Amino acid sequence: MKRRPHSRSASLEHELKTLQAKNTELTRLLRSLDEARSTLADHYLPVVRFIPPEEFAFLGRAAKSLGFKQVASGPFVRSSYHAREMAEMF
């Protein structure tokens, strides 16, 4: 992997490697919505920063380079994003 756009990306890369070591074949990297206005706000950590699209692209490429067969990475990706299409590939 090339230079990281942000230092927190190193932590995510570590988590991706952990998932890959457990034979995970697909993943989604997405932006968490700010839950501060939610009635469950005390159950969530505050959003520290929003990841720009370029960093999502970098992280998506990093995940693919680790061997994930399917990766959806972006600020508007959600947990169900192309779920059927991704699952049908297996």
N, C-alpha and C positions, 0 to 999 in steps of 0.2 A: 504494500500500500504506500501511496505517496504521502506527502506532507498533509497533516490534518488541518482543516480550516479553523478549528477551535479546539482548545485543550480538553473540553468535556467529551469530545469525540473519542478520545482514547478510552474512556470508560465504556462507551457504547461499543467500540470495537472489541473490548474485552468481553462484554456480554454476548456479542455476536459469536465470538470464538467459543464461548461456553455453550451456547445453543448448538453450534455446529458440531462440537464434540459429543453432543447427545443425539446426533443424527437427525437434527431438525432440517427439513428440506425446503420449507418456505417461511417467509417472514414478512411482516409489514412494519415499516418505520413511519410513524405518524406524529403529528402535532397534537399534544394534549390540549383540550379546551380548558380555559381558565375556570376552575370550579369555585372561585372565591365568592361568586354570587349565589351559589347553590346552598340549599338548606343543609347539605352534607359537607359544607366547606371545611369543617374541622377534621374531616377524614382525608384530606388531600394536602399535599405540599403545595406551596404557592409556585406559580410559574415564574421562574427566574429570568428567562429570556425565550424569545421565539426563534427557532432555527430558520434561517433563510433557505429558499429553494435550492440554492447552489450547494449548501451543506447537505441537504437531503440527497441531492444527486451524487455527491461524493460518497456518502454513507451507503447508498444503494449500490454503487459500483464496488465499494469495499465488501459488502455482503456477498455480492455475486463472485468476487474474486476469492472469497473464502469457501465457495462451493455450494452456496444456497442455490437450489434449482429455480426457485421463484422468489422474487423480491418486489414488493410494492413500497416505494419510498417517496414521500412528498408531504407538503403541508396540508393537503386536502384529502389524503388517504384516510380511510376509516377502517375499523377492524373487519368490516364485511366487504371491503373494497375488492371487487372481482373474486370473491371467495369461491363461487361455483367454478369459474373458469380455472382458477389456480388448483383447486382440489381435483378437478376432472383430469388434470395432466398426470395424476398418479393413478 
